[in-house]
């Protein structure tokens, strides 16, 4: 069977549901948006038109959206090709909704759940076979309009034609960068990105004790390694310590036994204290950073000094020439280099050990980190920039085990993960394959 999508029913009008519905309406599709009541559905449409940024650029495209309620209008999904569930991140709520909608949808329709980390198997266990064949995870990143990444995750029973229809539609009609992930906790982007953030807090604690400032840590975790300028602490402020606390709890409950991430699912003491007093980030008026407005209209940026336990004015952190790029920084024999190797290098090694578990190949992992977390290079592209042989030699000198993909590279006698100007990548089988378009 070949399936196509020309109409979409979105259930749940929160931030993600409104973003998905708006993107589909802007693309010219017929859209049904259902929420708990009419007022909530109307508020979602208002956000599509007037949010920052608006999900619908052309106000006339709002006419593509039909509003309704879950209790009163769920039967209308029978007239739509793709039913996208985007309700709260609660397994019981999602399962109850799918049990209700499954008898109402027509044969040939495809179904998805938009979740940032709940395994699909937990949602569909015991539900009808037809649903298990036709459902996948479509994990859009927020805001939907701006973020390129969309992780597509099949279940054990998902058919190829259902998956192909979602990949084709989200890639070509919505213009997303579709990454194929496996049904594991937090999928690809959040698995690696949140590992870097959570482990980074713990490793920064040692760097602070070694004399590095918080400003220096953020500078090191930005341009030199190809990450956004927010760095470590700035990105926590953007996401929120409250959100990252929930992420850590989810990882603690669902990471496989023995996973390195188990060591970093809880905050260090100082950050936990910040969380507990509501100092969670930008949304609370300040987390690690805050802006002070003065009577004369000027502004001063302050940082919460973790060592002193008090606010102080931000001091610019200049980087030495030896710390200006990833290869120089991670192999520098100083406090900056040791921190960068421990934090960024640790995340690269973690990613190298997850190939086959969270994705079938390095290409999907690299794309997820570039498109979802704005890394300039994906983990394996960055390892190529460092020199995989040099990384292997350092690990062997330290008596450390080689992560899976570095072991594959060494066994294959290869010297890079990509070759032919990036047109070919090294697979788990030790052979090079063409990078898919």
HUDA-V778851 format. One record per backbone hydrogen bond with DSSP energy under -1.0 kcal/mol. CO is the residue of the C=O (numbers start at 1). NH is the residue of the N-H. Records with the same first field share a line. If there is no record, write none. Layout:
CO: NH + NH
This chain:
6: 30
7: 82
8: 32
9: 84
10: 34
11: 86
14: 18
15: 19
16: 20
17: 21
18: 22
19: 23
20: 24
21: 25
22: 26
23: 27
24: 29
25: 28
30: 8
31: 66
32: 10
33: 68
34: 12
35: 70
37: 41
38: 42
39: 43
40: 44
41: 45
42: 46
43: 47
44: 48
45: 49
46: 50
47: 51
48: 56
58: 61
59: 62
60: 63
61: 64
62: 65
64: 31
66: 33
68: 35
69: 73
73: 76
74: 77
75: 78
76: 79
77: 80
81: 110
82: 9
83: 112
84: 11
85: 114
88: 90
90: 94
91: 95
92: 96
93: 97
94: 98
95: 99
96: 100
97: 101
98: 102
101: 104 + 105
106: 109
110: 83
111: 136
112: 85
113: 138
117: 186
120: 124
121: 125
124: 127
128: 132
129: 133
130: 134
133: 159
134: 111
136: 113
137: 153
138: 140
139: 151
143: 147
148: 177
149: 141
150: 179
151: 139
152: 181
153: 137
159: 163
160: 164
161: 165
162: 166
163: 167
164: 168
165: 169
166: 170
167: 171
168: 172
169: 173 + 174
170: 176
176: 178
177: 150
179: 152
182: 184
184: 187
188: 192
189: 193
190: 194
192: 196
193: 197
194: 198
195: 199
196: 200
197: 201
198: 202
199: 203
200: 204
201: 205
203: 207
204: 208
205: 209
206: 210
207: 212
208: 211
213: 217
214: 218
215: 219
216: 220
217: 221
219: 222
222: 227
223: 226
226: 376
228: 231
230: 234
232: 236
233: 237
234: 238
235: 239
236: 240
237: 282
240: 244
241: 245
242: 246
243: 247
244: 248
245: 249
246: 250
247: 251
248: 252
249: 253
250: 254
251: 255
256: 259
259: 262
260: 263
261: 264
268: 272
269: 273
270: 274
271: 275
272: 276
273: 277
274: 279
275: 278
278: 280
280: 241
281: 284 + 286
282: 285
286: 281
288: 304
289: 287
290: 302
292: 300
294: 297
298: 294
300: 292
301: 314
302: 290
303: 312
305: 309
310: 305
312: 303
320: 323
321: 324
325: 329
326: 330
329: 332
332: 334
334: 338
335: 339
336: 340
337: 341
338: 342
339: 343
340: 344 + 345
343: 347
344: 348
345: 349
346: 350
347: 351
348: 352
349: 353
351: 354
352: 405
354: 357 + 358
358: 182
359: 356
362: 366
363: 367
364: 368
365: 369
366: 370
367: 371
368: 372
369: 373 + 375
378: 382
379: 383
380: 384
381: 385
382: 386
383: 387
387: 391
388: 392
389: 393
390: 394
391: 395
392: 396
393: 397
394: 398
395: 400
396: 399
403: 407
404: 408
405: 409
406: 410
407: 411
408: 412
409: 414
410: 413
417: 426
419: 424
420: 423
423: 435
424: 419
425: 433
427: 430
431: 427
433: 425
